[in-house]
């Protein structure tokens, strides 16, 4: 099974990135979390890791090309027995820690609690 790996949302407000250098070539075997490509944004240059183990089938973005977030960077033929990674709506693999919803991790609750304790902002509405 082939996986189309897309440029992930690298940071807040980043809409595109320039492919600086590929750290792999077509036909290379790759492992999960192995650095795949260097991408430069207006904020930083980052190494993007491989989302799953397999073989690089096709590279879609050549060095120097500016690509929007969500564009296909590379196709990876998944290794036998490798599970496909979970893909977020904006196209990148992710690992998410489950966090139980409690009042203490709710931003509105935290702001309300701070306002109550400090006595300021009593007339500020928090959405």
DSSP file (Angstrom, degrees, kcal/mol; ACC not computed):
  #  RESIDUE AA STRUCTURE BP1 BP2  ACC     N-H-->O    O-->H-N    N-H-->O    O-->H-N    TCO  KAPPA ALPHA  PHI   PSI    X-CA   Y-CA   Z-CA
    1    1 A X              0   0    0      0, 0.0    77,-2.9     0, 0.0     2,-0.3   0.000 360.0 360.0 360.0 134.6    0.0    0.0    0.0
    2    2 A X  E     -A   77   0A   0     75,-0.2     2,-0.5    52,-0.0    75,-0.2  -0.734 360.0-153.0 -96.5 142.5    1.4    3.4   -0.9
    3    3 A X  E     -A   76   0A   0     73,-3.0    73,-2.8    -2,-0.3     2,-0.8  -0.961   7.2-146.7-114.4 126.1    1.1    6.4    1.4
    4    4 A X  E     -A   75   0A   0     -2,-0.5     2,-0.6    71,-0.2    71,-0.2  -0.845  19.0-155.6 -90.8 110.6    1.1   10.0    0.0
    5    5 A X  E     -A   74   0A   0     69,-3.0    68,-3.1    -2,-0.8    69,-1.6  -0.785  10.9-159.6 -93.2 124.6    2.9   12.0    2.6
    6    6 A X  E     -A   72   0A   0     85,-1.1     2,-0.3    -2,-0.6    66,-0.2  -0.654  31.8 -87.6-104.8 156.3    1.9   15.7    2.5
    7    7 A X        -     0   0    0     64,-2.7    63,-2.2    61,-0.3    64,-0.1  -0.467  53.8-135.8 -61.0 118.8    3.7   18.8    3.8
    8    8 A X        -     0   0    0     -2,-0.3     2,-1.1    61,-0.2     3,-0.1  -0.263  25.1 -92.1 -75.4 164.7    2.5   19.0    7.4
    9    9 A X        -     0   0    0      1,-0.2    -1,-0.1    60,-0.1     3,-0.1  -0.683  47.5-174.0 -73.5 101.5    1.4   22.2    9.2
   10   10 A X        -     0   0    0     -2,-1.1     2,-0.3     1,-0.2    -1,-0.2   0.825  54.8 -19.9 -76.7 -33.5    4.8   23.0   10.6
   11   11 A X  S >  S-     0   0    0      3,-0.2     3,-1.9    -3,-0.1    -1,-0.2  -0.989  85.2 -58.9-167.5 169.7    3.8   25.9   12.8
   12   12 A X  T 3  S+     0   0    0     -2,-0.3     3,-0.1     1,-0.3    -2,-0.0  -0.371 119.2   5.9 -62.0 124.8    1.3   28.6   13.5
   13   13 A X  T 3  S+     0   0    0      1,-0.3     2,-0.6    -2,-0.2    -1,-0.3   0.443  90.7 134.1  84.3   0.3    0.7   30.8   10.5
   14   14 A X    <   +     0   0    0     -3,-1.9    -1,-0.3     1,-0.2    -3,-0.2  -0.750  21.4 168.3 -87.5 121.8    2.9   28.9    8.1
   15   15 A X        +     0   0    0     -2,-0.6    54,-2.5     1,-0.2     2,-0.3   0.618  62.4   9.8-106.6 -18.1    1.1   28.4    4.8
   16   16 A X  E     -D   68   0B   0     52,-0.3    26,-0.3    54,-0.0     2,-0.3  -0.961  57.9-155.4-154.8 167.8    3.9   27.1    2.6
   17   17 A X  E     -D   67   0B   0     50,-2.4    50,-3.0    -2,-0.3     2,-0.5  -0.993  18.0-126.2-149.3 152.6    7.5   25.8    2.7
   18   18 A X  E     -DE  66  40B   0     22,-3.2    22,-2.9    -2,-0.3     2,-0.6  -0.879  26.4-125.4-102.0 127.9   10.5   25.5    0.3
   19   19 A X  E     + E   0  39B   0     46,-2.5    45,-3.8    -2,-0.5    20,-0.2  -0.608  33.1 175.5 -70.8 117.2   12.1   22.1   -0.1
   20   20 A X  E     -     0   0B   0     18,-2.8     2,-0.3    -2,-0.6    -1,-0.2   0.908  60.0 -12.9 -89.1 -52.3   15.7   22.7    0.7
   21   21 A X  E     - E   0  38B   0     17,-1.1    17,-3.0    42,-0.1     2,-0.4  -0.974  55.9-131.1-157.1 135.3   17.2   19.2    0.5
   22   22 A X  E     - E   0  37B   0     -2,-0.3    15,-0.3    15,-0.2    14,-0.1  -0.745  10.0-164.4 -85.1 135.3   16.0   15.7    0.3
   23   23 A X  S    S+     0   0    0     13,-3.0     2,-0.3    -2,-0.4    14,-0.2   0.388  76.1  42.7 -98.5   0.3   17.7   13.4    2.8
   24   24 A X  S    S-     0   0    0     12,-0.6     2,-0.3     4,-0.0     6,-0.0  -0.879  73.0-141.9-136.0 167.3   16.5   10.3    0.9
   25   25 A X    >   -     0   0    0     -2,-0.3     3,-2.2     4,-0.1    31,-0.3  -0.873  39.7 -77.0-127.8 162.9   16.2    9.2   -2.8
   26   26 A X  T 3  S+     0   0    0     -2,-0.3    31,-0.2     1,-0.3     3,-0.1  -0.373 120.4  26.5 -58.8 135.6   13.7    7.3   -4.7
   27   27 A X  T 3  S+     0   0    0     29,-3.2    -1,-0.3     1,-0.3     2,-0.1   0.237  90.7 131.9  93.3 -12.3   14.1    3.6   -4.0
   28   28 A X    <   -     0   0    0     -3,-2.2    28,-2.8    28,-0.1     2,-0.4  -0.444  58.7-123.5 -72.0 144.0   15.6    4.1   -0.6
   29   29 A X  E     -B   55   0A   0     26,-0.2     2,-0.3    -2,-0.1    26,-0.3  -0.727  33.8-168.6 -82.5 137.7   14.3    2.1    2.4
   30   30 A X  E     -B   54   0A   0     24,-3.1    24,-2.4    -2,-0.4     2,-0.3  -0.923  12.1-145.4-129.1 153.9   13.1    4.4    5.2
   31   31 A X    >   -     0   0    0     -2,-0.3     3,-2.1    22,-0.2    19,-0.3  -0.838  39.6 -83.1-114.8 155.2   12.1    3.9    8.8
   32   32 A X  T 3  S+     0   0    0     -2,-0.3    19,-0.2     1,-0.3     3,-0.1  -0.306 116.2  14.6 -55.7 136.5    9.5    5.6   10.8
   33   33 A X  T 3  S+     0   0    0     17,-3.1    -1,-0.3     1,-0.3     2,-0.3   0.408  89.6 138.6  74.5   2.0   10.8    8.9   12.3
   34   34 A X    <   -     0   0    0     -3,-2.1    16,-2.4    16,-0.1    -1,-0.3  -0.584  67.0-100.5 -71.4 135.7   13.9    8.9   10.0
   35   35 A X  E     + F   0  49B   0     -2,-0.3    14,-0.3    14,-0.2     3,-0.1  -0.391  46.1 174.3 -59.6 129.9   14.5   12.5    8.6
   36   36 A X  E     -     0   0B   0     12,-3.0   -13,-3.0     1,-0.3   -12,-0.6   0.829  54.9  -2.1-101.7 -48.3   13.1   12.7    5.0
   37   37 A X  E     -EF  22  48B   0     11,-1.2    11,-3.0   -15,-0.3     2,-0.5  -0.990  55.8-126.0-151.9 148.4   13.5   16.3    3.9
   38   38 A X  E     -EF  21  47B   0    -17,-3.0   -18,-2.8    -2,-0.3   -17,-1.1  -0.894  30.7-172.7 -98.3 129.8   14.6   19.7    5.0
   39   39 A X  E     -EF  19  46B   0      7,-2.9     7,-2.9    -2,-0.5     2,-0.5  -0.980  10.6-151.9-125.8 134.6   12.0   22.4    4.5
   40   40 A X  E     +EF  18  45B   0    -22,-2.9   -22,-3.2    -2,-0.4     5,-0.3  -0.906  16.3 177.0-108.2 130.6   12.4   26.1    5.0
   41   41 A X        -     0   0    0      3,-3.2   -24,-0.1    -2,-0.5   -27,-0.0  -0.580  51.1 -91.6-114.1-177.3    9.6   28.4    6.0
   42   42 A X  S    S+     0   0    0    -26,-0.3     3,-0.1    -2,-0.2   -25,-0.1   0.608 127.2  40.0 -71.0  -8.5    9.6   32.1    6.7
   43   43 A X  S    S-     0   0    0      1,-0.3     2,-0.3   -32,-0.0    -1,-0.2   0.739 124.4 -19.2-109.4 -31.6   10.2   31.2   10.4
   44   44 A X        -     0   0    0      2,-0.0    -3,-3.2    -5,-0.0     2,-0.5  -0.989  52.5-110.4-167.5 165.2   12.7   28.3   10.4
   45   45 A X  E     +F   40   0B   0     -2,-0.3     2,-0.3    -5,-0.3    -5,-0.3  -0.964  44.5 179.5-108.0 127.5   14.3   25.4    8.5
   46   46 A X  E     -F   39   0B   0     -7,-2.9    -7,-2.9    -2,-0.5     2,-0.5  -0.914  30.9-126.3-130.5 152.9   13.2   22.0    9.8
   47   47 A X  E     -F   38   0B   0     -2,-0.3     2,-0.5    -9,-0.2    -9,-0.2  -0.868  26.2-147.9 -93.2 129.3   13.8   18.3    9.1
   48   48 A X  E     -F   37   0B   0    -11,-3.0   -12,-3.0    -2,-0.5   -11,-1.2  -0.877  14.7-137.5-101.0 125.9   10.5   16.5    8.5
   49   49 A X  E     -F   35   0B   0     -2,-0.5     2,-0.2   -14,-0.3   -14,-0.2  -0.385  22.6 -98.6 -82.7 159.6   10.5   12.9    9.7
   50   50 A X        -     0   0    0    -16,-2.4   -17,-3.1   -19,-0.3   -16,-0.1  -0.553  23.6-147.0 -73.5 135.0    9.1    9.9    7.8
   51   51 A X  S    S+     0   0    0     -2,-0.2     2,-0.3   -19,-0.2   -19,-0.1   0.690  75.1   6.1 -79.0 -17.5    5.6    8.9    9.1
   52   52 A X  S    S-     0   0    0    -21,-0.2     2,-0.2   -18,-0.1    -1,-0.1  -0.984  81.0 -92.6-158.8 161.4    6.0    5.1    8.5
   53   53 A X  S    S+     0   0    0     -2,-0.3    26,-2.0    30,-0.2     2,-0.3  -0.551  70.7  88.6 -78.9 145.8    8.6    2.5    7.4
   54   54 A X  E    S-BC  30  78A   0    -24,-2.4   -24,-3.1    24,-0.3     2,-0.4  -0.977  73.4 -54.2 166.2-151.5    8.7    1.6    3.8
   55   55 A X  E     -BC  29  77A   0     22,-2.5    22,-3.0    -2,-0.3     2,-0.6  -0.983  46.3-113.9-126.8 135.0   10.4    2.4    0.5
   56   56 A X  E     + C   0  76A   0    -28,-2.8   -29,-3.2    -2,-0.4    20,-0.2  -0.554  36.7 176.4 -69.0 115.8   10.5    5.8   -1.2
   57   57 A X  E     -     0   0A   0     18,-2.6     2,-0.3    -2,-0.6    19,-0.2   0.893  61.3  -5.8 -89.4 -47.0    8.4    5.3   -4.3
   58   58 A X  E     - C   0  75A   0     17,-1.3    17,-3.0   -32,-0.1     2,-0.5  -0.970  54.6-142.0-155.4 135.0    8.3    8.8   -5.8
   59   59 A X  E     - C   0  74A   0     -2,-0.3    15,-0.2    15,-0.2     3,-0.1  -0.874  16.3-175.7 -96.9 125.5    9.5   12.3   -4.8
   60   60 A X        +     0   0    0     13,-2.9     2,-0.5    -2,-0.5    14,-0.2   0.727  64.7  55.8 -95.3 -24.9    7.0   15.0   -5.9
   61   61 A X  S    S-     0   0    0     12,-1.1    -1,-0.2    10,-0.1     2,-0.1  -0.941  71.6-149.9-119.3 117.9    8.7   18.2   -4.8
   62   62 A X    >   -     0   0    0     -2,-0.5     3,-2.0     1,-0.1   -43,-0.3  -0.429  39.2 -80.7 -79.0 155.8   12.2   19.0   -6.1
   63   63 A X  T 3  S+     0   0    0      1,-0.2   -43,-0.2    -2,-0.1    -1,-0.1  -0.301 119.2  29.4 -55.4 138.5   14.7   21.1   -4.1
   64   64 A X  T 3  S+     0   0    0    -45,-3.8     2,-0.3     1,-0.3    -1,-0.2   0.208  90.0 125.7  94.4 -14.1   13.9   24.8   -4.5
   65   65 A X    <   -     0   0    0     -3,-2.0   -46,-2.5   -46,-0.2     2,-0.6  -0.621  54.5-141.6 -82.3 134.4   10.2   24.3   -5.0
   66   66 A X  E     -D   18   0B   0     -2,-0.3     2,-0.4   -48,-0.2   -48,-0.2  -0.849  25.2-175.9 -94.3 124.9    7.8   26.2   -2.8
   67   67 A X  E     -D   17   0B   0    -50,-3.0   -50,-2.4    -2,-0.6     2,-0.1  -0.950  22.9-119.3-125.4 141.9    4.8   24.0   -1.8
   68   68 A X  E >   -D   16   0B   0     -2,-0.4     3,-2.1   -52,-0.2   -61,-0.3  -0.401  45.0 -85.8 -74.1 155.2    1.7   24.8    0.2
   69   69 A X  T 3  S+     0   0    0    -54,-2.5   -61,-0.2     1,-0.3    -1,-0.1  -0.375 118.6  32.6 -56.4 133.6    0.9   23.0    3.4
   70   70 A X  T 3  S+     0   0    0    -63,-2.2    -1,-0.3     1,-0.4     2,-0.2   0.295  86.3 131.6  98.2  -8.6   -1.0   19.8    2.4
   71   71 A X    <   -     0   0    0     -3,-2.1   -64,-2.7   -64,-0.1    -1,-0.4  -0.508  68.2-101.2 -76.0 145.8    0.8   19.3   -0.9
   72   72 A X  E     +A    6   0A   0    -66,-0.2   -66,-0.3    -2,-0.2     3,-0.1  -0.517  41.5 174.2 -68.4 124.6    2.1   15.8   -1.6
   73   73 A X  E     -     0   0A   0    -68,-3.1   -13,-2.9     1,-0.4   -12,-1.1   0.832  62.3  -7.2 -93.7 -44.7    5.8   15.7   -0.9
   74   74 A X  E     -AC   5  59A   0    -69,-1.6   -69,-3.0   -15,-0.2     2,-0.5  -0.995  55.5-130.5-154.9 149.8    6.6   12.0   -1.4
   75   75 A X  E     -AC   4  58A   0    -17,-3.0   -18,-2.6    -2,-0.3   -17,-1.3  -0.920  24.8-165.3-104.4 134.5    4.9    8.6   -2.0
   76   76 A X  E     -AC   3  56A   0    -73,-2.8   -73,-3.0    -2,-0.5     2,-0.7  -0.980  16.7-141.4-122.8 124.5    6.1    5.8    0.3
   77   77 A X  E     -AC   2  55A   0    -22,-3.0   -22,-2.5    -2,-0.5   -75,-0.2  -0.766  35.0-124.0 -81.1 115.5    5.4    2.2   -0.3
   78   78 A X  E     - C   0  54A   0    -77,-2.9   -24,-0.3    -2,-0.7     3,-0.1  -0.303  22.8-108.8 -66.5 143.2    4.6    0.9    3.2
   79   79 A X    >   -     0   0    0    -26,-2.0     3,-2.4     1,-0.1    -1,-0.1  -0.326  47.6 -83.5 -66.2 151.7    6.7   -2.1    4.4
   80   80 A X  T 3  S+     0   0    0      1,-0.3    -1,-0.1    -2,-0.0     3,-0.1  -0.366 118.4  11.9 -57.5 128.7    5.0   -5.4    4.8
   81   81 A X  T 3  S+     0   0    0      1,-0.3     2,-0.3    -3,-0.1    -1,-0.3   0.361  94.4 134.3  84.2  -6.2    3.1   -5.5    8.1
   82   82 A X    <   -     0   0    0     -3,-2.4    -1,-0.3   -29,-0.1     2,-0.3  -0.601  54.6-128.5 -78.6 135.0    3.6   -1.8    8.7
   83   83 A X        -     0   0    0     -2,-0.3     2,-0.2    -3,-0.1   -30,-0.2  -0.611  24.2-111.2 -81.3 140.6    0.5    0.0    9.9
   84   84 A X        -     0   0    0     -2,-0.3    -1,-0.1     1,-0.1     3,-0.1  -0.507  38.8-114.7 -67.8 137.3   -0.5    3.1    8.0
   85   85 A X        -     0   0    0     -2,-0.2     2,-0.3     1,-0.1    -1,-0.1  -0.307  31.2 -98.3 -70.3 158.3   -0.1    6.2   10.2
   86   86 A X        -     0   0    0      8,-0.3     8,-1.3   -35,-0.1     2,-0.5  -0.632  40.6-148.3 -74.3 133.6   -3.0    8.2   11.3
   87   87 A X  B     -G   93   0C   0     -2,-0.3     6,-0.2     6,-0.2     2,-0.0  -0.913   4.8-137.9-111.6 128.4   -3.4   11.2    9.0
   88   88 A X    >   -     0   0    0      4,-2.4     3,-2.0    -2,-0.5     5,-0.0  -0.272  32.9 -98.9 -76.5 167.9   -4.7   14.5   10.2
   89   89 A X  T 3  S+     0   0    0      1,-0.3    -1,-0.1     2,-0.1    -2,-0.0   0.817 124.1  53.2 -58.7 -32.6   -7.2   16.6    8.2
   90   90 A X  T 3  S-     0   0    0      2,-0.1    -1,-0.3   -81,-0.0    -2,-0.0   0.388 124.1-101.1 -90.1   5.6   -4.4   18.9    7.0
   91   91 A X  S <  S+     0   0    0     -3,-2.0   -85,-1.1     1,-0.3     2,-0.4   0.582  78.1 112.9 101.8  11.2   -2.4   15.9    5.8
   92   92 A X        -     0   0    0    -87,-0.1    -4,-2.4   -85,-0.1    -1,-0.3  -0.878  64.3-109.4-120.7 156.2    0.3   15.0    8.2
   93   93 A X  B     +G   87   0C   0     -2,-0.4     2,-0.3    -6,-0.2    -6,-0.2  -0.448  44.4 176.2 -72.5 146.9    1.0   12.0   10.4
   94   94 A X        -     0   0    0     -8,-1.3     2,-0.5    -2,-0.1    -8,-0.3  -0.992  31.2-143.6-150.6 157.9    0.6   12.7   14.0
   95   95 A X        -     0   0    0     -2,-0.3     2,-0.5   -10,-0.1   -10,-0.0  -0.993  25.0-162.8-119.1 130.4    0.7   11.1   17.4
   96   96 A X        -     0   0    0     -2,-0.5     2,-0.5     3,-0.0    -2,-0.0  -0.952  12.9-143.0-121.6 128.4   -1.7   12.5   19.9
   97   97 A X        -     0   0    0     -2,-0.5     2,-0.3     1,-0.0    -2,-0.0  -0.737  28.1-123.0 -83.0 132.4   -1.7   12.1   23.6
   98   98 A X        -     0   0    0     -2,-0.5     2,-0.5     1,-0.0    -1,-0.0  -0.584  28.3-169.7 -75.0 133.5   -5.2   11.7   25.0
   99   99 A X        -     0   0    0     -2,-0.3     2,-0.0     6,-0.0     6,-0.0  -0.984  21.6-126.0-127.0 121.3   -5.9   14.3   27.5
  100  100 A X        -     0   0    0     -2,-0.5     2,-0.8     1,-0.1     5,-0.1  -0.371  28.8-112.9 -64.3 140.8   -9.1   14.0   29.6
  101  101 A X        +     0   0    0      3,-0.1     2,-0.3    -2,-0.0    -1,-0.1  -0.671  52.2 157.0 -78.8 113.3  -11.3   17.1   29.4
  102  102 A X    >   -     0   0    0     -2,-0.8     3,-1.6     1,-0.0     4,-0.3  -0.902  56.6-107.5-128.6 160.3  -11.3   18.6   32.9
  103  103 A X  G >  S+     0   0    0     -2,-0.3     3,-1.1     1,-0.3     7,-0.2   0.809 116.1  64.3 -57.0 -27.9  -12.0   22.1   33.9
  104  104 A X  G 3  S+     0   0    0      1,-0.3    -1,-0.3     5,-0.1    -3,-0.1   0.676 104.0  43.9 -75.8 -16.2   -8.3   22.6   34.6
  105  105 A X  G <  S+     0   0    0     -3,-1.6     2,-0.6    -5,-0.1    -1,-0.3   0.247  90.6 101.0-108.1  14.2   -7.3   22.1   30.9
  106  106 A X    <>  -     0   0    0     -3,-1.1     4,-2.3    -4,-0.3     3,-0.2  -0.879  65.0-150.6 -97.2 118.2  -10.1   24.3   29.7
  107  107 A X  H  > S+     0   0    0     -2,-0.6     4,-2.6     1,-0.2     5,-0.2   0.888  95.2  53.3 -58.5 -43.6   -8.7   27.8   28.8
  108  108 A X  H  > S+     0   0    0      1,-0.2     4,-2.4     2,-0.2    -1,-0.2   0.906 110.0  48.8 -60.0 -40.8  -12.0   29.6   29.5
  109  109 A X  H  > S+     0   0    0      2,-0.2     4,-2.8    -3,-0.2    -1,-0.2   0.926 110.4  50.8 -63.3 -44.1  -12.1   28.0   33.0
  110  110 A X  H  X S+     0   0    0     -4,-2.3     4,-2.3     2,-0.2    -2,-0.2   0.910 111.5  46.9 -62.0 -43.1   -8.5   29.0   33.7
  111  111 A X  H  X S+     0   0    0     -4,-2.6     4,-2.5     2,-0.2    -1,-0.2   0.929 113.3  49.0 -64.5 -44.3   -9.1   32.6   32.7
  112  112 A X  H  X S+     0   0    0     -4,-2.4     4,-2.5    -5,-0.2    -2,-0.2   0.915 111.2  50.2 -59.9 -43.9  -12.3   32.7   34.8
  113  113 A X  H  X S+     0   0    0     -4,-2.8     4,-2.3     1,-0.2    -1,-0.2   0.904 111.1  48.3 -63.2 -42.8  -10.4   31.2   37.8
  114  114 A X  H  X S+     0   0    0     -4,-2.3     4,-2.3     1,-0.2     6,-0.3   0.914 111.8  50.0 -64.4 -42.3   -7.6   33.7   37.5
  115  115 A X  H  X S+     0   0    0     -4,-2.5     4,-2.1     1,-0.2     5,-0.5   0.900 110.8  49.5 -63.9 -40.7  -10.1   36.6   37.2
  116  116 A X  H  < S+     0   0    0     -4,-2.5    -1,-0.2     1,-0.2    -2,-0.2   0.924 113.9  45.2 -63.6 -44.1  -12.0   35.4   40.3
  117  117 A X  H  < S+     0   0    0     -4,-2.3    -2,-0.2     1,-0.2    -1,-0.2   0.863 120.1  39.0 -70.1 -35.2   -8.8   35.1   42.4
  118  118 A X  H  < S-     0   0    0     -4,-2.3    -1,-0.2    -5,-0.2    -2,-0.2   0.698  98.2-132.4 -90.2 -19.5   -7.3   38.4   41.3
  119  119 A X     <  +     0   0    0     -4,-2.1     3,-0.3     1,-0.3     2,-0.3   0.559  67.9 116.1  79.6   6.6  -10.6   40.4   41.4
  120  120 A X        +     0   0    0     -5,-0.5    -1,-0.3    -6,-0.3    -2,-0.2  -0.710  59.9  28.5-105.2 160.1   -9.8   41.9   37.9
  121  121 A X    >   +     0   0    0     -2,-0.3     3,-1.6    -3,-0.1    -1,-0.2   0.760  63.8 150.0  71.6  26.2  -11.7   41.5   34.7
  122  122 A X  T 3  S+     0   0    0     -3,-0.3    -1,-0.1     1,-0.3    -2,-0.1   0.761  75.1  45.3 -64.2 -22.5  -15.1   40.9   36.2
  123  123 A X  T 3  S+     0   0    0      2,-0.1     2,-0.5     0, 0.0    -1,-0.3   0.272  87.5 106.6-106.1  11.7  -16.8   42.5   33.3
  124  124 A X    <   -     0   0    0     -3,-1.6     2,-0.5    -4,-0.1    -4,-0.0  -0.792  62.1-143.6 -91.1 129.1  -14.8   40.7   30.6
  125  125 A X        -     0   0    0     -2,-0.5     2,-0.5     2,-0.0    -2,-0.1  -0.796   6.5-153.7 -94.9 133.2  -16.6   38.0   28.8
  126  126 A X              0   0    0     -2,-0.5   -18,-0.0     1,-0.1   -14,-0.0  -0.918 360.0 360.0-104.8 125.2  -14.8   34.9   27.8
  127  127 A X              0   0    0     -2,-0.5    -1,-0.1   -19,-0.0   -19,-0.1   0.520 360.0 360.0 -63.7 360.0  -16.2   33.1   24.7
